[in-house]
């Protein structure tokens, strides 16, 4: 069970405070706690609600980074791809990508692609040495133009010379995968709280060392001061804004931010392959099969405003649709086809003028001691796939900063909490046989989303017939709502339908479904009718596809 720390706060000093509950902060909190440090994590919104939720749902090696000759980043990403498949087997699965080749395009030239994919396979040495044999990554293979069209009819025919099939991994629910890191940190006695905004740094009497933070609990509107020996700024696109709070008189290096959006439509490809292509502008786009729909992405353009002001715009959606329609055969997508859209900002540490698309996805760990302020590290840049490895390197740095001996890392050697599954095929077969009183779709979906915790969800449904009510084609239950509230720190309707479940991640499920969910929440959280109305209307507004 996870409890919001600010509702049970004590007068204590931590080894480390982590600011930010996206995947970077979550992974660092888990890494530090599992290595014996006392940790507190504060997130101003909900866990993984911003950049971490705005991903392409892929755990990948970064094939296109080879064109920048970032072999080290690709090698690390490929190693961490395997680690994710090992430690989170219910979330991460191998998936093939079909990449077509054309005479007229250098970026999709089959001979250059063959060289790149050969290097990709070489850098992924040990990719078949997985804990679960179903997670092994096959080598790439080339197919003829005729075979490629048989696999996916949406690829353009004109000038097609063949295609390559290579594998990466898909993360079926990044929000819950990030939450599993939080749960794993709490398992090792870390403290965490969402909806808790850090409003100021605490400084020593000489104003030369950060010794904690002042936080406001946004749920209860209370303030606290929390002490720590070191503070870790893991706020992604907000990292420079957070530093500016502390060092207003100093030059804070500004991050470069890029916008990436995705849209979800009815299914327009088969379930077997991701289909990728080079756009007329020379970027990559893709069609990803996801829950009987198609996930389409992504954009990569500079964002110059404050991250608090970021919103997906109609203009960005139309630009993505135009690129995709021009990159595939016979597509005539329109904005009216978009069931759901989401976007986020990538924090890039590179400041060169090469453009955000070609900017590196490397990361940096910045020590504010060089600015005259001790006790503060800022983690900048990075990507989903390298988050665990980044966390390990960050905690390695703490040994020197704290002047203590820290235990070796174990995060790549053990399952995340709830993911203790040696063989997914055996696991899924066993839970189907053991829960025949529930629809097969429900058991399959809950088995993957909750792993070994699916039993608790089904247990709640068995005790209350209302909670056994199915809400969508995936078979999700109202019992998940109660589980999210009691065990996963959910506090708003959006927390439940967008991040703890998949109820609204394929688009607006309808007012009636949202009301059912809100009424169950009201029972648990003592909401009145006014609060129910506010939560439903706020969620409907959030799910609305932008019209301008």
PyMOL commands that set and color helices and strands:
alter all, ss='L'
color gray80, all
select helices_A, chain A and resi 5-7+23-34+51-53+63-68+71-87+110-123+133-135+145-151+174-187+236-246+307-309+314-325+335-337+368-371+384-402+424-434+440-463+465-468+479-487+493-500+511-525+529-543
alter helices_A, ss='H'
color red, helices_A
select strands_A, chain A and resi 13-19+39-42+58-59+92-102+141-143+160-171+191-193+196-203+210-217+222-233+256-266+273-278+284-290+293-297+301-303+340-348+363-367+376-381
alter strands_A, ss='S'
color yellow, strands_A
deselect
rebuild
show_as cartoon
